[in-house]
Amino acid sequence: MSGRVHVVGGGVAGLAAALAAVRAGRAVVLHEATGQAGGRARTVTPADGFHHDNGTHVLLTANRRALALLGSVGARERWIEPEADGLPVFDARNGRLARVGLSPLSWLKGSLRPEGLGLRDVVRLGAMALPLPDRSILAAIGPRPIMDSLVEPLTVAVLNTPVAVASSRRLGRALRRVAMPGGARLLVARDGLGPDLITPAVDALRRLGAEIRTGARLRALAVENGRAAALVFGAERVSLGPQDRVVLALPPAEIKRLLPHLTVPDAFEPIVNAHFQVRGPALPRFVGLRGALSQWALARHDHVSVTVSAAGDAAERDPDGLLAQIWSEIAPAFAAAGVPLVRLAEARVVKEKRATIRQAAGPMPLPPERPLANLALAGDWLGDLPATIESAVMSGERAARLVG
Ligand SMILES: Cc1cc2nc3c(=O)[nH]c(=O)nc-3n(C[C@H](O)[C@H](O)[C@H](O)COP(=O)(O)OP(=O)(O)OC[C@H]3O[C@@H](n4cnc5c(N)ncnc54)[C@H](O)[C@@H]3O)c2cc1C
């Protein structure tokens, strides 16, 4: 088919859509509002030279579409497993560190079993993977010891939503995939999201002939007779021919602004990230924390990044207080894990107020993925999996197929 595919939004969903379309033989133009691709999965490179990811991102080996995308742009080997012997989890209340397996099979080994796990818990976790009526994870599991040692940390890490409201069905879908053989290995970018995901994807797009325009914010969309007729980027208006197609790979609020008749999710959850410049381990190391504000932390050779998902009030706190508390939690955690850290001068907090949609139990207000004849939507918030890189990739690939 002649004509061009205009992909608007250069996050992971837009990159996946652009790669799928260009590989299907289409001429592709990717339009990104900011100065760099990556969206929420970007590396931040301020002038002071203290570079880090917007927030640490992990993948699981169950994330098959994300790993396939990495493989297709030559970056799969750049994602490594920092804790192959089980995830070190530090309990800040008693100073103890235990290793926890992420796959149900690994729990057969007592040393990798989450504290307090009983047969009833395994049954309830298994039941979440069945297509039963949706309810909150707190209601599905109940106030059992396993809530503190496994379910709550897992829920906020995967769904970025508090257990009291988070959807058991959505977490269940993710658990079903993780429980498959080989699905539960945790991977991180060896050097960062920019070098290990975004730059390889952008480079591959360029090699395949796609045009990438940064600083190109879509201001408006002209619609005529159920079709997108033109894209308006400030003073520039791109008229669409009969063979042209559009993928809007944008967050829900942008979709609502451009296509106000659509219903989109309007509840979000924040993530707070703290980044400390350090002299750290040669290869990335990872620890989880319990009984602390900090939930997990990734140490690299030159910095540590700490994640607080479903951050609630922490998203309103002053950065200095957050940095002091978070460092006081992670320093003993890494010491207990035997990971050397020497703190250096720089530290900063990054607050993503709308890190993901709130993934609560009950129906999600989602629009049709092809609301106009020549236009499809993409973004991590579409589909029924947790809003993560995997769902962003899958939605981008679906959108490219939908516009054909
Ligand atoms: C702190 C944090 C930690 C996370 N941790 C994980 C994790 O561990 N594992 C995981 O899998 N996922 C994680 N996620 C989620 C993951 O980042 C997202 O699922 C994924 O990046 C979403 O990609 P996207 O393309 O759907 O959206 P976005 O990344 O939001 O991309 C949208 C893009 O569109 C651009 N844009 C917006 N408006 C316009 C416009 N009008 N015109 C042109 N361009 C526009 C934006 O600049 C942006 O580049 C995390 C997210 C955050 C914030």
The ligand as an ORCA input file, in Angstrom:
! r2SCAN-3c Opt
* xyz 0 1
  C       8.537      5.678     37.227
  C       7.985      4.584     36.374
  C       8.390      3.276     36.572
  C       7.896      2.262     35.754
  N       8.346      0.989     35.939
  C       8.004      0.036     35.041
  C       8.591     -1.250     35.109
  O       9.375     -1.553     35.992
  N       8.282     -2.159     34.144
  C       7.402     -1.868     33.131
  O       7.195     -2.731     32.256
  N       6.805     -0.653     33.068
  C       7.082      0.305     33.989
  N       6.523      1.547     33.905
  C       5.493      1.788     32.887
  C       6.124      2.107     31.528
  O       6.984      3.196     31.632
  C       4.995      2.450     30.571
  O       4.074      1.378     30.551
  C       5.454      2.693     29.150
  O       6.634      3.438     29.092
  C       4.308      3.439     28.449
  O       4.658      3.740     27.119
  P       3.620      4.504     26.210
  O       4.253      4.654     24.894
  O       2.304      3.831     26.300
  O       3.380      5.934     26.891
  P       4.391      7.146     27.148
  O       5.685      6.652     27.621
  O       3.638      8.088     28.034
  O       4.609      7.778     25.710
  C       3.779      8.768     25.164
  C       4.651      9.669     24.304
  O       3.805     10.590     23.615
  C       4.411     11.875     23.654
  N       3.308     12.845     23.467
  C       2.373     13.215     24.371
  N       1.517     14.086     23.796
  C       1.920     14.248     22.519
  C       1.407     15.000     21.409
  N       0.310     15.737     21.522
  N       2.080     14.948     20.217
  C       3.213     14.172     20.062
  N       3.716     13.434     21.075
  C       3.075     13.467     22.291
  C       5.061     11.926     25.007
  O       6.065     12.925     25.053
  C       5.626     10.509     25.111
  O       6.916     10.406     24.547
  C       6.951      2.575     34.745
  C       6.521      3.883     34.570
  C       7.028      4.878     35.363
  C       6.564      6.293     35.148
*
